[in-house]
Amino acid sequence: MNFRAEIDVMPLKALLDPQGKAVTSSMKNLGLPTITNVRIGKHISMEVEAENKELASKMVDKACKDLLHNPIMEGYEFHINEI
């Protein structure tokens, strides 16, 4: 079976996000002062071939833990759907 994983990697909430802070400040200049607390991360999309959704989930989790995120600075979450 084939699955598509959609992964979001974001800075930990306890850490300063300089990009997000800069974008938040720019919102005021755009006339959008009610947009606040912007956080900038990365989105990763991948296809996974596995026998079932549980196995695909384990594979994606391992990829995230071992390669796609820095556990000191980032957290991640993902969703998997059959394609």
N, C-alpha and C positions, 0 to 999 in steps of 0.2 A: 504494500500500500504506500501511496505517496501522501505526504503531509507538507503543509506550509507553516513555518514558524515565524511569528512576528515578535521581535524582541525589542524591548525598550531598556536602555542603559542610562541611568541618571545619576548625577552627583548625589551623595548622601546629604540628607537635609541638614545635618549638623555642620556641613562644610560650606564655606563661601563659594559662590558660583559667580566669578567675575564676568563671564559672558552674559549670564542672566541679569546681573545687576546693571550692566551697560544697556541692555535692551530695555529693562524696566525704566531706566532714566530717560531713554529715547522716546518712550511712549508719551511722556508729558509734552515733548516737542512736537509730536504728531497730533496733539489735541486729544489724546486718549489717556487722561490721568487716572482713570479708574481701572486700568490694567496694571496689576502689581504682582510682585513676587514671581517674576518669570524665571524659570529654570531651563537651562539648555543641556540637552543630552544627545544621545544618538539612537537611531532606529535601525535595526538589522532585520532583514527578511531572508529566509533560507528555505530550501526544500529538503526534506528528509525522507528517505526510503526506509521503512521499518515494517515489521510484521503487524504492529498495532499502535494505537495512540499512546499507550503507556510507555512502550519502548522508545517511541519517537521523543516523548517528553524527557525521558532519562538521557537520551543522546543530546538533546538541546541543552538540558541543564548542565551536562558535563562540558559542553562547548563553552557555555557561559562562564562556568566556574574556572575552567582551565585556560581560557584564551580571551574571551570577549569583554570581560570586565575586570577592573582593578578593585579587589575587595576592600582595600584601604580607603578608597575614595568614591566608589560607585556601588550602586545596587542595581538589580535587574528584575524584570518580570517578563513573562512571555505567554503567548497564546498559540495553540496549535489547532489547525483545522485540516481535515482531509481534503485533498484536491483530486 
